[in-house]
Amino acid sequence: MPRILIIEDEPDMASGLKDNFEFEGHEVIVAQDGESGLAMALSHAPDLILLDIMLPKKSGLDVCRELRMRKNKTPIIMLTAKGQEIDKVLGLELGADDYITKPFSVRELLARVKAVLRRYPDKDEETSESVTMGHLTLNFHYYEATDLNGPVDLTHREFELLKYFYEHAGKTISRDELLNHVWGYESYPTSRTVDNHILNLRKKLEPDPTHPRHLLTVHGVGYKYIT
């Protein structure tokens, strides 16, 4: 069963979550502040992280940001307090896969965890091979991108978008489908988020971003990747 890292500073909450996930058969490790949580995320190779936003020593947003900067792609579900809408948006933009608002039911959290884990292949099944997309050579396992001039800086979300397009080459993909499968959150504030990411990706991928040859717009529907 997948290993889950819980980063939560409320002892009762952390203990309750640990008991429930262990009952489901998971291996569970717990950290009670952001600094130790970040260290455990990097050293213990969890399959999923439950990450509270309000933490001592280092906030959950900072933990998420640093993990993604280090190219760590472990799925993250943010635990947010009611009314922290801006934190939810920031968490998703920083690379979190989903969030759940306190108070929540254990049943709902278990369902969210299962849904997020389904979107990620087993570690043993991942490939380290590189692929070519437009001007870029990409390694989705190590989150590395290069072009003829050397390394290219891509965000975690841009890697996930390119991976989804690569796996569905030639297929027209709607904005809603991208939001659901890449962001993992069907009601993300606006589909303009997808459009903005596509514009940025074209600048890095296309020979002429104003006349794209690979990431094509399908008007009224979404986008299509052509090799």
C-alpha positions in Angstrom: 0.0 0.0 0.0 1.1 3.6 -0.6 3.1 5.4 2.1 1.5 8.6 3.3 3.3 11.5 4.9 1.0 13.7 7.1 2.4 17.2 7.9 0.0 18.5 10.5 0.7 20.4 13.7 -2.5 19.6 15.6 -1.8 16.4 17.5 -5.4 15.1 17.6 -5.9 15.7 13.9 -2.6 14.1 13.0 -3.3 11.1 15.3 -6.8 10.6 13.9 -5.6 10.7 10.3 -2.8 8.3 11.1 -5.2 5.8 12.7 -7.6 6.0 9.8 -5.0 5.5 7.1 -3.3 2.7 8.9 -6.7 1.0 9.3 -6.9 1.2 5.5 -3.6 -0.5 5.2 -1.3 2.4 4.5 2.1 3.0 5.9 1.9 6.4 7.6 4.6 8.8 8.8 3.9 12.1 10.6 5.6 15.5 10.9 4.4 18.3 13.1 6.1 21.3 11.5 7.0 22.5 8.0 10.8 22.0 8.4 10.7 18.4 9.6 7.9 17.7 7.1 10.0 18.9 4.2 13.0 16.8 5.4 10.8 13.7 5.7 9.3 14.3 2.2 12.7 14.4 0.7 14.2 11.5 2.7 11.3 9.0 3.2 10.0 9.0 -0.4 6.2 9.0 0.4 3.7 8.2 -2.3 1.4 11.1 -1.2 1.6 14.1 1.2 -1.2 15.5 3.3 0.0 19.0 3.9 -1.6 21.5 6.3 -1.1 25.2 5.2 -0.8 26.7 8.7 2.4 25.1 10.2 5.1 26.3 12.6 8.7 26.9 11.3 7.7 26.7 7.6 4.2 27.1 6.1 2.6 24.5 4.0 2.8 26.8 1.0 6.5 27.1 1.4 6.9 23.4 1.8 5.0 22.8 -1.4 7.0 25.5 -3.3 10.3 24.1 -2.2 9.4 20.5 -3.1 8.4 21.6 -6.6 11.5 23.7 -7.0 13.5 20.6 -6.2 11.6 18.7 -8.9 9.9 16.5 -6.3 6.7 15.4 -7.9 5.1 13.6 -4.9 1.3 14.2 -5.0 0.2 16.8 -2.5 -3.2 17.3 -1.0 -3.4 20.6 0.9 -5.4 20.9 4.2 -6.9 24.4 4.4 -9.1 26.2 6.9 -12.5 27.5 5.9 -12.4 30.8 4.0 -8.7 30.6 2.9 -9.6 30.9 -0.7 -6.4 32.6 -1.7 -4.4 29.9 -0.1 -6.3 27.3 -2.1 -5.5 29.0 -5.3 -1.8 29.6 -4.4 -1.5 26.0 -3.4 -2.7 24.7 -6.7 -0.6 27.2 -8.6 2.5 26.1 -6.6 1.9 22.5 -7.7 -0.5 20.9 -5.1 -2.8 18.3 -6.7 -5.9 18.9 -4.6 -7.1 20.5 -1.4 -9.7 19.8 1.2 -11.2 22.3 3.6 -11.4 21.7 7.3 -13.5 20.4 8.9 -13.9 17.4 6.5 -15.1 13.9 6.7 -12.6 11.1 6.8 -14.6 9.3 4.1 -14.2 12.3 1.8 -10.5 12.6 2.5 -10.0 8.9 1.8 -11.8 9.3 -1.5 -9.7 12.3 -2.5 -6.5 10.4 -1.7 -7.6 7.4 -3.8 -8.5 9.7 -6.7 -5.1 11.5 -6.6 -3.1 8.3 -6.3 -5.0 6.9 -9.4 -3.6 9.7 -11.5 0.0 8.7 -10.7 1.7 5.5 -11.9 3.6 3.2 -9.6 7.2 4.3 -9.2 8.5 1.1 -10.6 6.5 1.6 -13.8 7.8 5.1 -14.5 10.2 5.6 -17.4 13.4 7.6 -17.4 13.4 7.9 -21.2 13.5 11.4 -22.8 11.0 12.5 -25.4 11.1 15.4 -27.9 8.3 18.0 -28.1 8.9 20.9 -30.5 12.2 22.6 -29.5 12.3 20.7 -26.2 13.8 17.4 -25.0 11.9 16.3 -21.9 12.4 13.8 -19.2 9.1 13.5 -17.3 10.6 11.2 -14.7 13.3 13.6 -13.6 11.4 16.8 -14.6 14.2 18.0 -16.8 13.9 20.1 -20.0 16.5 21.2 -22.5 16.7 22.8 -25.9 19.7 23.5 -28.2 20.9 26.2 -25.8 20.8 24.1 -22.7 18.5 23.7 -19.7 15.0 25.2 -19.9 13.1 26.3 -16.8 9.6 24.7 -16.7 7.2 24.8 -13.8 5.8 21.6 -12.3 2.4 22.4 -13.9 4.0 23.0 -17.3 5.7 19.5 -17.1 2.3 17.9 -16.2 0.6 19.7 -19.1 3.2 18.6 -21.6 3.1 15.1 -20.3 -0.7 15.0 -20.7 -0.4 16.4 -24.2 2.3 13.9 -25.1 0.3 11.0 -23.9 -2.7 12.2 -25.9 -1.0 13.3 -29.0 -3.4 14.1 -31.9 -6.4 14.2 -29.6 -8.5 17.4 -29.1 -8.5 18.1 -25.3 -10.9 20.5 -23.7 -10.0 23.0 -21.1 -12.2 21.2 -18.6 -10.4 17.9 -19.3 -7.0 19.6 -18.7 -8.3 21.2 -15.5 -9.6 17.9 -14.2 -6.6 15.7 -15.1 -3.7 18.1 -14.7 -4.9 20.4 -11.9 -7.1 17.6 -10.4 -9.8 20.2 -9.5 -12.8 20.4 -11.8 -14.0 23.8 -10.5 -10.8 25.8 -10.8 -11.6 29.5 -10.8 -11.3 30.1 -14.6 -10.3 28.3 -17.8 -8.1 31.3 -18.6 -5.6 29.6 -16.4 -5.2 26.9 -19.0 -4.9 29.5 -21.8 -2.2 31.4 -19.9 -0.2 28.2 -19.4 -0.5 27.3 -23.1 0.8 30.8 -24.1 3.8 30.4 -21.8 4.5 26.8 -23.1 4.4 28.0 -26.7 7.2 30.4 -26.0 9.4 27.6 -24.9 8.2 24.9 -27.3 7.4 26.5 -30.6 9.8 27.8 -33.3 7.3 30.7 -33.8 4.9 31.0 -30.8 2.6 33.4 -32.8 2.1 30.7 -35.4 2.2 27.4 -33.4 2.9 24.1 -35.1 2.6 21.8 -32.2 0.2 23.1 -29.5 -2.7 24.0 -31.6 -5.9 25.8 -30.6 -9.2 24.1 -31.5 -11.5 27.0 -31.4 -14.5 26.6 -29.1 -13.2 23.3 -27.7 -9.6 23.4 -26.4 -6.2 22.3 -27.6 -4.4 19.6 -29.6 -0.8 18.5 -29.6 0.7 17.6 -32.9 4.2 16.0 -33.2 
